């Protein structure tokens, strides 16, 4: 999937269908001069329904479809026949999609299961036909109910990626390079900050044909929790990852400080993020000889509150150990 096709935020105007008009028909047949009221009810207006689809990974198909309307219900007919319901309009979305009210920004629903359906805008109820209003005092009512209006609202759809592992790091830490090496994903890679502007997903093939999903997400910067840079657009994507892989380059000025800054941004955005399993990968470690590695280990031991290992995506060093450790962390609950 190209970066331009990854759409994780859309605003849509939805309108459900109006209920059909009830019929005020009076029965008239050859030998029945005054058959009384036999008007049927109007049909229900169509709903606008949000539906989860596990085969979708982006909201790109909704990028240019900003108005969605369901069908109106049909009017009732004679012989108390009910009008047809308006056709429902389905909006298929990837798992991990959050539905917000655009005006209030209130979260209304979340789609997390395949086939899950949520009515976003309810169709108007059909009007009652005149057959409902007959009585001993009024045996031939010549009126019926109109159908109720449907709902119209503006909604916002946000995608929070459902991946197993989220790559966390500053810009230019080597996340895209790592993803391109351990998966079949082909993210944009260059030697400048914010090369990755939107998330990339990759499937890691593990032993015995088993797999897990890794998301390379735009680099974090100080102040991301307040929305600086691409702040919230980045942070919401790692809310659902079960494991966080922190990538810090070996040539960083202070590895411990970088890790603490990343942790602090996650804590300020959502303290629950710190409850996730964490693994630190010191990238670009092919630049280190054994003596420098030993010095770095002495500095890191006791100062990092998470396991760490040295890797190099370019030199293919430590990648098997990385996969083994991630697989172990992802499946420790099943053991």
C-alpha positions as CSV (number, residue, x, y, z in Angstrom):
1,X,0.0,0.0,0.0
2,X,1.5,3.3,-0.9
3,X,1.7,6.1,1.6
4,X,-0.7,8.3,-0.4
5,X,-3.4,5.6,-0.2
6,X,-3.3,5.4,3.6
7,X,-6.2,7.5,4.8
8,X,-6.8,7.4,8.5
9,X,-9.2,10.4,9.0
10,X,-12.3,11.4,7.1
11,X,-15.4,13.6,7.7
12,X,-18.7,12.5,6.3
13,X,-22.2,13.9,6.2
14,X,-24.8,11.1,6.6
15,X,-28.5,11.2,6.2
16,X,-31.0,8.4,6.8
17,X,-34.1,7.9,4.8
18,X,-37.5,9.4,5.6
19,X,-40.3,7.1,6.6
20,X,-43.0,6.5,4.0
21,X,-46.4,8.1,4.1
22,X,-49.3,6.1,5.5
23,X,-52.2,5.4,3.1
24,X,-55.6,7.0,3.6
25,X,-57.2,4.6,1.1
26,X,-60.9,3.5,1.5
27,X,-61.9,0.1,0.3
28,X,-64.1,0.2,-2.9
29,X,-65.1,-2.9,-4.8
30,X,-67.9,-3.8,-7.1
31,X,-70.3,-5.2,-4.5
32,X,-68.8,-3.4,-1.5
33,X,-69.8,0.2,-1.7
34,X,-68.5,1.2,1.7
35,X,-65.7,-1.2,2.7
36,X,-64.1,1.1,5.2
37,X,-60.5,2.2,5.6
38,X,-57.8,-0.2,4.3
39,X,-54.8,2.1,4.0
40,X,-51.5,0.5,4.9
41,X,-48.5,1.8,6.8
42,X,-45.5,3.5,5.2
43,X,-42.2,1.7,5.1
44,X,-39.3,2.6,7.4
45,X,-36.6,4.9,6.0
46,X,-33.2,3.3,5.4
47,X,-30.5,3.4,8.1
48,X,-27.0,4.5,7.6
49,X,-24.9,1.6,9.1
50,X,-21.2,1.4,9.9
51,X,-19.9,-2.2,9.4
52,X,-16.5,-3.7,10.3
53,X,-14.5,-5.3,7.5
54,X,-11.3,-7.2,8.4
55,X,-10.1,-7.0,4.8
56,X,-9.8,-3.2,4.8
57,X,-6.7,-1.5,6.2
58,X,-7.5,2.2,5.4
59,X,-10.3,4.7,4.9
60,X,-9.1,5.6,1.4
61,X,-12.4,4.3,-0.2
62,X,-14.2,7.1,1.7
63,X,-11.8,9.9,0.9
64,X,-13.9,11.2,-2.0
65,X,-17.3,10.1,-0.8
66,X,-18.3,12.8,1.7
67,X,-22.1,12.6,1.5
68,X,-24.0,9.3,2.2
69,X,-27.7,9.1,2.0
70,X,-30.0,6.1,2.6
71,X,-33.2,5.5,0.7
72,X,-36.6,6.8,1.7
73,X,-39.4,4.4,2.8
74,X,-42.2,3.8,0.3
75,X,-45.8,4.9,1.0
76,X,-48.4,2.4,2.3
77,X,-50.9,1.0,-0.2
78,X,-54.5,-0.3,-0.2
79,X,-55.6,-3.6,1.4
80,X,-53.5,-2.6,4.4
81,X,-50.3,-3.3,2.5
82,X,-47.2,-1.9,4.1
83,X,-44.8,0.2,2.0
84,X,-41.3,-1.2,1.3
85,X,-38.6,-0.2,3.8
86,X,-35.9,2.1,2.4
87,X,-32.6,0.4,1.5
88,X,-30.0,0.7,4.2
89,X,-26.7,2.3,3.3
90,X,-23.6,0.5,4.6
91,X,-20.3,2.2,5.3
92,X,-17.6,-0.5,5.5
93,X,-14.6,0.4,7.6
94,X,-11.4,-1.3,8.8
95,X,-11.3,-2.8,12.3
96,X,-10.0,-0.2,14.7
97,X,-12.2,2.6,13.4
98,X,-13.5,5.1,15.9
99,X,-16.7,7.0,15.2
100,X,-17.0,10.6,16.5
101,X,-19.6,13.3,16.4
102,X,-17.9,16.0,14.4
103,X,-19.5,18.9,16.2
104,X,-18.9,17.7,19.8
105,X,-15.9,15.4,19.1
106,X,-17.6,12.8,21.4
107,X,-16.6,9.2,20.7
108,X,-19.9,7.4,19.8
109,X,-18.7,3.9,18.9
110,X,-15.7,1.8,18.0
111,X,-15.5,-1.0,15.4
112,X,-13.3,-3.8,16.6
113,X,-14.8,-7.0,15.2
114,X,-15.4,-8.2,11.6
115,X,-19.1,-7.9,10.6
116,X,-19.9,-5.7,13.6
117,X,-22.7,-3.3,12.7
118,X,-23.6,0.1,14.3
119,X,-26.5,2.3,13.2
120,X,-25.1,5.8,12.7
121,X,-28.3,7.4,11.5
122,X,-31.6,5.7,12.1
123,X,-34.2,5.8,9.4
124,X,-37.5,7.6,10.0
125,X,-40.5,5.5,11.1
126,X,-43.2,4.9,8.5
127,X,-46.6,6.7,9.1
128,X,-49.6,4.7,10.1
129,X,-52.4,4.1,7.5
130,X,-56.0,5.2,8.1
131,X,-56.9,1.6,9.1
132,X,-55.4,2.3,12.5
133,X,-57.7,5.2,13.2
134,X,-61.1,3.7,12.6
135,X,-63.5,3.5,15.6
136,X,-67.2,3.2,16.3
137,X,-67.4,7.0,16.2
138,X,-65.2,7.5,13.1
139,X,-65.7,4.5,10.8
140,X,-64.2,6.1,7.7
141,X,-61.1,8.2,8.7
142,X,-59.8,9.9,5.7
143,X,-56.4,10.8,7.1
144,X,-53.1,8.9,7.7
145,X,-49.8,9.7,9.4
146,X,-46.9,11.2,7.4
147,X,-43.6,9.3,7.8
148,X,-41.1,10.7,10.3
149,X,-38.0,12.5,9.0
150,X,-34.7,10.7,9.0
151,X,-31.5,11.8,10.8
152,X,-28.8,14.0,9.4
153,X,-25.4,14.5,11.1
154,X,-21.8,15.0,10.5
155,X,-19.5,12.3,11.6
156,X,-15.7,11.8,11.8
157,X,-14.1,8.5,11.3
158,X,-10.6,7.9,12.7
159,X,-8.6,4.8,12.3
160,X,-6.5,3.4,15.1
161,X,-4.3,0.6,13.6
162,X,-4.9,-2.9,14.9
163,X,-1.3,-4.1,14.8
164,X,0.5,-6.4,17.2
165,X,3.7,-4.4,17.5
166,X,4.0,-0.6,17.3
167,X,7.4,0.9,16.4
168,X,8.1,4.0,18.5
169,X,11.0,6.3,18.0
170,X,12.2,9.8,17.0
171,X,12.3,10.8,13.4
172,X,15.1,9.1,11.4
173,X,15.6,6.4,14.0
174,X,15.6,3.7,11.3
175,X,12.0,2.4,11.8
176,X,11.2,2.3,8.1
177,X,14.4,0.5,7.3
178,X,13.8,-2.1,9.9
179,X,10.2,-2.7,8.6
180,X,11.5,-3.1,5.1
181,X,14.0,-5.7,6.2
182,X,11.8,-7.9,8.5
183,X,8.6,-7.7,6.5
184,X,7.6,-7.4,2.8
185,X,6.5,-3.8,3.3
186,X,8.2,-1.1,1.2
187,X,8.0,2.1,3.1
188,X,9.6,5.3,1.9
189,X,13.1,5.6,3.2
190,X,15.4,8.6,3.2
191,X,18.0,10.3,5.4
192,X,15.9,13.1,6.7
193,X,13.2,13.6,9.4
194,X,9.5,12.8,8.9
195,X,10.1,10.6,5.8
196,X,7.2,8.6,7.1
197,X,4.1,10.8,7.3
198,X,1.5,8.0,7.6
199,X,1.7,4.5,9.2
200,X,3.0,1.6,7.3
201,X,2.0,-2.0,8.1
202,X,4.1,-5.0,7.6
203,X,3.6,-8.7,8.3
204,X,6.6,-10.5,9.9
205,X,6.9,-14.1,8.9
206,X,8.0,-16.1,11.9
207,X,8.8,-19.8,12.2
208,X,6.3,-22.6,11.3
209,X,4.4,-20.1,9.0
210,X,3.3,-18.0,11.9
211,X,3.0,-14.2,11.5
212,X,2.5,-11.0,13.4
213,X,1.8,-7.5,12.3
214,X,4.2,-4.5,12.9
215,X,3.2,-0.9,12.3
216,X,5.8,1.7,11.5
217,X,4.3,5.0,12.6
218,X,5.5,8.6,12.1
219,X,8.3,9.6,14.4
220,X,7.5,11.1,17.7
221,X,8.9,14.5,18.8
222,X,8.9,16.3,22.1
223,X,5.5,17.9,22.5
224,X,3.6,15.3,20.5
225,X,1.1,14.8,23.3
226,X,0.1,18.4,22.8
227,X,-0.3,17.9,19.1
228,X,3.1,19.3,17.9
229,X,4.5,17.9,14.7
230,X,2.1,15.1,13.7
231,X,1.4,14.5,17.4
232,X,-2.0,13.1,17.9
233,X,-2.2,11.6,14.5
234,X,0.8,9.5,15.5
235,X,-0.1,8.7,19.1
236,X,-3.6,7.3,18.5
237,X,-2.2,4.6,16.2
238,X,-0.2,2.9,19.0
239,X,-3.1,2.8,21.5
240,X,-4.2,-0.6,20.3
241,X,-0.7,-2.2,19.9
242,X,-0.2,-4.9,22.5
243,X,3.6,-4.5,22.4
244,X,5.7,-1.4,21.8
245,X,9.1,-1.6,20.2
246,X,11.2,1.5,21.0
247,X,13.9,2.1,18.4
248,X,16.8,4.3,19.4
249,X,19.9,4.7,17.3
250,X,23.3,3.7,18.7
251,X,24.7,7.1,17.7
252,X,22.1,9.0,19.9
253,X,23.7,11.5,22.3
254,X,21.9,10.0,25.3
255,X,20.0,6.7,24.7
256,X,18.5,6.7,28.2
257,X,17.3,10.3,27.9
258,X,15.7,9.6,24.5
259,X,13.8,6.6,25.9
260,X,12.6,8.7,28.9
261,X,11.3,11.4,26.5
262,X,9.4,8.9,24.4
263,X,7.9,7.4,27.6
264,X,7.0,10.8,28.9
265,X,5.1,11.7,25.7
266,X,3.2,8.4,25.9
267,X,2.4,9.0,29.5
268,X,1.1,12.5,28.9
269,X,-1.1,11.4,26.0
270,X,-2.5,8.3,27.8
271,X,-1.1,6.9,31.0
272,X,-2.5,3.4,30.1
273,X,0.1,3.2,27.3
274,X,2.7,2.5,29.9
275,X,0.9,-0.7,30.8
276,X,1.9,-2.3,27.5
277,X,4.9,-4.6,27.1
278,X,8.0,-2.7,26.0
279,X,11.2,-3.7,24.2
280,X,14.1,-1.4,23.3
281,X,16.1,-2.0,20.2
282,X,19.4,-0.1,19.8
283,X,19.5,0.3,16.0
284,X,22.5,1.1,13.8
285,X,24.6,-1.0,16.1
286,X,26.8,-2.1,13.3
287,X,28.7,1.1,14.0
288,X,29.8,-0.2,17.4
289,X,32.7,-2.5,18.0
290,X,32.7,-4.9,20.9
291,X,34.5,-2.5,23.2
292,X,31.9,0.3,22.6
293,X,29.1,-2.2,23.0
294,X,30.5,-3.2,26.4
295,X,30.7,0.4,27.5
296,X,27.1,1.0,26.3
297,X,25.8,-2.0,28.2
298,X,27.4,-0.9,31.4
299,X,25.7,2.5,31.0
300,X,22.3,1.0,30.0
301,X,22.1,-1.8,32.6
302,X,20.0,-0.5,35.5
303,X,19.0,2.7,33.8
304,X,16.4,1.2,31.4
305,X,13.3,-0.3,32.9
306,X,12.7,-2.6,29.9
307,X,14.7,-5.3,28.1
308,X,17.0,-4.1,25.3
309,X,19.0,-5.6,22.5
310,X,21.4,-4.4,19.8
311,X,20.3,-4.7,16.1
312,X,21.3,-3.4,12.7
313,X,18.7,-3.6,9.9
314,X,21.3,-2.7,7.2
315,X,23.9,-5.3,8.4
316,X,21.2,-7.9,9.3
317,X,22.4,-8.2,12.8
318,X,20.3,-9.2,15.8
319,X,17.1,-9.5,13.7
320,X,16.5,-13.2,14.5
321,X,16.8,-12.5,18.2
322,X,14.5,-9.5,17.8
323,X,11.8,-11.6,16.2
324,X,12.2,-14.3,18.8
325,X,11.8,-11.8,21.6
326,X,8.8,-10.1,20.1
327,X,7.1,-13.5,19.4
328,X,7.7,-14.5,23.0
329,X,6.2,-11.2,24.3
330,X,3.2,-11.4,22.1
331,X,2.4,-15.0,23.1
332,X,3.4,-15.1,26.8
333,X,-0.3,-14.9,27.8
334,X,-1.1,-18.0,25.7
335,X,1.6,-20.0,27.3
